[in-house]
Amino acid sequence: MRLITESFTQRRQGGSSAALALFPDTNVSTKDEWAHAREAHEHGDYAAEARCYKEMAERGDARAQNNLGVMYDTRRGVPKDFAEAMKWFRRAAELGSAAAQANLATMYYNGHGVPANLGEAAKWYRKAAENGIAYAQYQLGIMYESGQGTPLNFAEAMKWYRKAAEQGESYAQYNVACMYSLGQIVAQDDGEAVKWYQKAAVQGNPHAQNNLAVMYEQGRGVAQDSREAMKWYRKAAEQGIAAAQFGLALMYDNIEASDQDYAIAVKWYLRAAQQSNPEAQNNLGRLYEDGRGTPRDYAEAVKWFAESASQGTPAAQFNLGRMYETGRGVARDFGEAAACYQRAADRGDPAAQFNLAALYYNGRGVPHDYVEAHKWLTLAAGQFPPSNPEGRRRVERSLRAVRTKMSRAQIWEAERLARQWIVRTS
């Protein structure tokens, strides 16, 4: 959360600016005093700047009181002292400084200089919001949306987000876009979502940039445009958004890629993987396994499959199982392969269900069990999508083969277990 300082100019600013300009009360402080404070600030003499504020603050200048509070909060020119910051914010807030009202609310929200009190935070954010502070309007929206210090009220949240968004507050614009995208409180409208994501994205909001990329990639609310999608993914990715790093890598991975394109995919998968993005970890493992965009390295593939599998990614659990089954990058271990396949199969992964069935059929890493093999083949047959008819035919061939080794009672038992699994997991 940020604090708001009073600017030295007399121009009134809106939006997400860190400065709210007020006309100085010349009956309290002179223009020369403010000029001295500005000169000290511009020369980096923050101790002198703080002294100027303190002299004016003690005479009741609300602007100076607020700025002095910020200096105590940020340890600029004075020792860090939340209690002193709180004192000066309160004095200025009670004199009607909207910036100080917002800052006082932030202190209550964070529990700085005072025990945390969300009710008091909401009270002061409301005062600042009603006085036009965009950041306070945004924060009040968050409190209504989350039910912190206020009753849960999505309509009020949207109202305050919109007010802040219309003043240019980028995170409010992002939240308005999300509400349109999800159809919360307002009718679902991808066109409106794109409009507000765009406004926030051009201000550098990385989350809006990522979501705008998704809209362009999927053609939601805007004509599908892979170039625009890549542009916005890149902007968000360069700001460290793991989802954008993954999205950008995936686009390079999925185009008719050259070795250079795969190398770019590896670069961005790696950045996302290092931030624990499980899909990026799995895809990075796949590129290391295949030697695309990077030298083939089965040990690295196993490492990234394992990282992703530990987060519950079925595809990675399946891939890790394959590596254990084949002994690539790791000592061959059918028991570990079966355990990996089991975890993915329990999550509905048809390829893992098929491979687990094969282990039961052959008695590798698990007891030899035709009933279990038939159960997992039955489940896999129902999971393969129409886009993979060959996979389904392969499963059906295996089912016919295993049935030749089973009694009618065993087949009935396998089918009962499959139905039971479906009921349990649905």
N, C-alpha and C positions, 0 to 999 in steps of 0.2 A: 504494500500500500504506500502511496506517495503522500507527501505533505505539500501544502500550497503556500507559496510565499506571495507577498504583495509586491507588484512591480514598481519600478521607479517612474514609469511614464504615467500619463493620465489617460491613455487609450484603454478602453474597456475591451477585454479579450474574452472569447468564449472557447468552447470545445475542450480539448484535453490539455490545453496549455497549463504549465505549472504556475502561471502567474495570473492573479486576478487584479486588475488595476482599479483603484479607487481614487477619487479626488482627495488630495490631502486636506485635512482640516487646518487651515492656516491660523486659526485661533489657538491651536495646540502646538503645532510645529511649523517652522518656516520652510520655504522652498530651499533656502541655503542649507538648512540642517539635512534635508533629504539629499541635496547635492553632495554634501560631505560624505554621507553614507554611500551614495552611489560611487563616488570617486574611490573610497576605500575598497569597495567591492571590486571595482574594475582593476585595481592595483593588487588585488589578492591580499589586502591587509584586513583579514576578517576580524581580528581583535579590535581594530579601530572601528570597523563597521558595527560590531556588536555594541561598542561603547556609545556610538551615535544612536542606535536603536534604544538602548537602555535609558538614555537621557530623555528621549521623546516618549518612551513607553511609560516612564514614571510620571509624566505629565498627562497621561491619558490618551495618547495617540494610538488608536486601535491598530492601525497598519503596522506601526513599529512594534507593538506588543506581539502581534502575530509573527512578524519576522524574527523577533528575538526568541520566541518559542521555537521556531524552526531551527535556529542556530544552536539552542540548547539540545534539541533532539538529535541534531546531526553532528554535534561536536565540532562546530565550525566557529573558531574565534573565541570559544568559551568551552569549559569542560562539559562533557556529556552529562546531562542531568534531566531525566524525564520529569521529575517533580517540578523543577523550574519551568520546563517547557509547558507542562500542564497548567501551571499557575498563569502564565502569560496568555496561553490560548484561551483559558476561561475568561480572563479579564476582557480580552478583545472580543470574544464571542458574545459576552453579555452586553458589549457596546454595539453589537450588531454587525461585526465583521463576518461576512459569509465565509471567507477563507478560513478564519479562525474557527468558525462553527464546524466546518468540514474537518479541520485538523483535530479539534477536540473530540469529535466523533471517532476519528481514527485511533486516538489515544485510548479511548474507552474500548474500542473494538480489540485492540492489541494488548490491553492491560499494561500500558506503559505509563508509569507515574501514578497509577490508580488501579485498583482491582478491575479486571475485565468485567464489563457490564454491557451486554448486547442491547438491552433496553435503552440505556442512556446513549449508546452509539446510534441506534436508530432514531432516537429523538433529535440528536444534533445533526445527523445526516439529513433528516427531514427539513430542519430549519435552513440548512445550507442549500438543500435542493430547491426549496421554495424560493430561495434568494438567487436561484439561477446557476449554481455551481454544478457543472456537468459531471464532474467526478463524483460528487455527492449523490446526484441523481442515479448514476450508475451503481454506486454502492448500496443505495436504498433499494434499487431493483434487485440486487443480489440477496439482500436480507429478506425481501418479500418472497423471492423464488425459493429460498432455502428454509424460510420460517425461522430465521435467526433474529431474535429480539422483536419480532413482529409475527402476527398470524400468517400462516402460509397463504399466499394470495397471488396466483399467477397473473391475474388481470392487473393488479397494482404493479407487479414486477414489470410487465410489458409497458405499462404507462410510463414508468420512470426510465426504463431502458430507452423508450422511444424519445423522450424529452432529451436525454443525454446524447442519443445518437444524432438527433437533429442539430445538436451543437457541435458535432464532430468527434465525440468521444468514441474511439475506435473499438474498445471492448464492448461498449453498449451496442454499437453497430453490429458487431459480431454476434452478440446475444439475440438481437432482434432477428438477424438472419437465421440463427439456429431455430428460433421459435417458428418462423415461417417454414423452414425446411421440415420441421417435425410436426407442424400443425398444432402447436400448443397455444391455446387461448385464441389464436387467430386461425383462419382457414389455411390449410396447407397450400403453399404457393411458392413453387421453385423459382419463378421469375422474381418475386420480391426478395427471396433469399439471396439470389445472385446479386441483386441490386445492392443489398446491404453488405454482403461479403465483399463486393467490389469496393465500396466506400472504405471499409476497414482495411482491405488489402493494400490499397494504394497509399495508406498511411503507414504501412509496414507491419501491420498486425499479422504475425506469422500463422496463427491458427486460422484466421480468415483466408490467408493466402492458400493454405493447405485445402480448406474446404472449397474454395473457389476452383482450385485445380480439379478436385473431385467432380464438381459440377460440369466443368468443361470436358473432362474425360468421359463422363457418362452421358453428356448431352442433356442435362437436367436444367430447365429454365433458361437454357442458352443453346445455341447450335453446337453440336459436338465438334471439338477442336483440339486435337492432340498437341499441336504446337503451343496453344495457350495453356493447356493443362501442364505441359512440361515446364513452361515459363514460370507458372505460379508454384508448382512443386519445388522448382529450384530455389526460388526466393525463400520459401518457407524452410526448405532443407538447409540452406546456408545459415539460417537462424537457429538451427539445431532441433527442428521439429522431427522427431523420429518417424512419425507416420508419413510425413512428406518425403523424408529420405527413402523410406521404403517404397512409396508411390513412384518416385522418380526412378529408382533402381528397377522397379518392376516394368516400367515403360521401356527402359533400355533393354531389359531382359526379353521382353515379349515382341519387340519389333523384329523385322528380318535382320537380325543383328550380325554385325561384323565382330571380329576379335576386339576392336577398339570399343564398340558399344558394350560388349560384355565386360570389358575392363572398367568402364564407367559404372555399370551395374554393380560390379564387385565393390567399387569404391563406396557407393552409397548404401549398399546392403551392409557393408562393414560398419559404417557410421551408425546406422540404425541398430544393428546387432549389438554394438558396444553400449547402446542405450537400452538393451534388453528387449528390443522388439522381437517377439518370438517368430513372426513370419519372416522377417529379414534374416534371422539366425538360420532358419530352415533353408531358405533359398540360397543363402551364402554357402551353406554346407553342400547343397546340390551343385553349385558352380565349382567348388573345390573338388567334389567327387568327379565331375565331368571334365575338369580342366578347361573350363571356358572363362576367358578373361583373366585367368591366373594359372600358374602351373598346377597340374593335378597333384592333390595332396590329400590322401585318404585320412590321415590323422587329423588334419584340420577339418575335414568334412565331419568326422566323428565328433570332434569337439563342439562344432556348432549345432549338429543334430542333437547332441546331448543337452546343450544349453536350452534349445527350444523345447525339447521333449520334457525337460524338467518343469517347464511352464505349462505343460498339458496340451501341447500342439499335436493333434493326432498324426498329421503328415510327418512330423519329425520323429515321433515315436515309431512309426512304420519304417522310416528311413534308417533310424538307428538300429532297428531290428534287422534290416537287410544287411547292415554292415557287420553285425555280430554273426548272422547266419553264414555270410560269405567269408568272414575273417579279413575284411579290408579295413586297414587303419586301426585294427584292434584284434586281439586274439579271438579266434573262432570259438563261439560259445552258444550252443543251441538253447541252453536254458535262459540265457540273457535275451536271446532273440525272441523266444516264446514270451518272456515277460514284457518286452517292448511291444510285440504284436498284440498281446492281451490288452494292454492299456489303450492302444489305438482302436482295437476291435470293440472294446467296451464303449468307446465314443462313437461307434458307427462307421468307422473307416472300412470300406469294402475290401480294399487291397490287403489290409492287415487281417481282416477276417479270413480271406482266402489263404494267406500264407500261414496263419495260425492253424487252419484246417489241415494244411499239408503237413505241418509238424505233428499234429495228432495222428494223421493217417500213417505217417512213417515212424512214429514213436521217437522223435528227435527232440530232446529238451523237455519233453512232457511224456506221460504214459501213452502207450499205443492205445488209441480209443476211437473206433469208427463212429460211435454215437456223437462224440464231441466234434469230430471232423464233419459229419453230416450236418450238425446244428449250425456250425459256422459257415458252411457252404450255403445252406439255405438262407441264412441271414445276408450273406454277401450277394446272393442272386437278387435279392430285393433291393439292394443298395446301389448297384451299378446304374448310372444314369443312361438315358437313351443315347447320349452322345458317345457312349462306349459300348456298342453292341458286341464287339469282340470279347471284351471282358466278361460280359454276361454269358456268352456262348462257352467261354472257357470254364466258367464256374459250373454251368449246366453239364458239360462233358465230365467234369470231375465228380459231380453228384451222381451221374449215372454209373461211373466207375466204382464209387464207394458203396453204392447200393448193392452191387453184385456180391459184396462181401458181408452183407448184413441180413439178419432175419427180419421178417415183417414187424415183429415186436420192437426190435432195435430201431427200425425206421420210424415207427410211431413215437417212440420215446424221444428220438432226436427232433422230430417235428413238434412234439409237446414242449420240449426245452426251448426251441426257437420261438414259439408263440409266447412262452413265459418271459423270455428275454425282451421281446417287443413290448409286452404289457408293462414290464418293470421299468423300461427306459423311455416309454412314451410320455 
